[in-house]
Amino acid sequence: MKKDKLQLFLQEGRIEAGCDEAGRGCLAGPVFAVAVILPEDFENDLLNDSKKLTEKQRNALRPIIEQQALAFAVGIVDNHEIDRINILNASFLAMHRAVAQLKIQPEHLLIDGNRFKAYPEISHTCIIKGDGKYLPIAAASILAKTYRDDYMEAIHQEYPEYDWSKNKGYPTLHHRKLVREIGITPYHRITFANLADQLRLDF
C-alpha cells in the first residue's frame, strides 16, 4: 500500500523548521532534539516517521538530510537535567536548544506532538503524529533518532551489561531486570518510576 505523501510545508512562503525529539521514554541517557529547515524543492519518497523505517533506512537518509537541508541543529538535555526539570520540560528545552543553533532563523516551527513551550519571537504549530505528515518533522525525527542512537552505542562501551547498543536505553524487560539486580549508572534517570523503586530498596 502506498503511503500518503508527506507535506513539505504548513504555510507556503514562510521559513519553517520541523522539530522532533528522541529518547523521551527511556530509562537512561539524554533526550535529543533536532530542528531542520528543508529547501522549498526538497523531495524524498522514502523519508517518513523514523519509527516506520529500519535502522538501515534511517542511516541512509541521515547524510541526505544533512547535505540537502538549508539548516539543521541538534539540542541535547542530559539525564541529570531531566531529573531536575522533568522529561516534558527537558524535551521542550532540547528543542529550544536546537532552534537556537540554526544558522537560519525560522519564521515558524512545526512541532511533533500536542504540546510545546513557545520559543521567543517564533510562532509554532503542534501537530500530532507530525513526523508522519510533514517532511521537515520527519527529517528532524530521523536525525534525532540516529544521533541519539550513536550516543547510546558510545556509552554502551562503558556499561556493556545494560545492552544499550540494542535497547538504546528504553525500558525493555531485560533493562528493567538489570536495574533491579545490579542498580543504576550515572546515565540513568533516577526520577523514573522503576528507578525510584530501586533506590528505595537500597535504603
Residue, then its C-alpha position, 0 to 999 in steps of 0.5 A: m500500500k502506498k503511503d500518503k505523501l508527506q507535506l513539505f510545508l504548513q504555510e507556503g512562503r514562510i521559513e519553517a523548521g520541523c522539530d522532533e525529539a528522541g529518547r523521551g521514554c527511556l530509562a537512561g541517557p539524554v533526550f535529543a532534539v533536532a530542528v531542520i529547515l528543508p529547501e522549498d524543492f526538497e523531495n524524498d519518497l522514502l523519508n517518513d516517521s523514523k519509527k516506520l523505517t529500519e535502522k538501515q533506512r534511517n542511516a541512509l537518509r541521515p547524510i541526505i538530510e544533512q547535505q540537502a537541508l538549508a539548516f539543521a541543529v541538534g539540542i541535547v538535555d542530559n539525564h541529570e537535567i531531566d531529573r531536575i526539570n522533568i522529561l516534558n520540560a527537558s524535551f521542550l528545552a532540547m528543542h529550544r536548544a536546537v532552534a537556537q543553533l540554526k544558522i537560519q532563523p525560522e519564521h515558524l516551527l512545526i512541532d511533533g506532538n500536542r504540546f510545546k513551550a513557545y520559543p521567543e519571537i517564533s510562532h509554532t504549530c503542534i501537530i500530532k503524529g507530525d513526523g508522519k505528515y510533514l517532511p521537515i518533522a520527519a527529517a528532524s525525527i530521523l536525525a534525532k533518532t540516529y544521533r541519539d542512537d550513536y550516543m547510546e552505542a558510545i556509552h554502551q562501551e562503558y556499561p556493556e551489561y545494560d545492552w544499550s547498543k540494542n535497547k538504546g536505553y528504553p525500558t525493555l524487560h531485560h533493562r528493567k531486570l538489570v536495574r533491579e539486580i545490579g542498580i543504576t549508572p550515572y546515565h540513568r534517570i533516577t526520577f523514573a518510576n522503576l528507578a525510584d523503586q530501586l533506590r528505595l530498596d537500597f535504603 
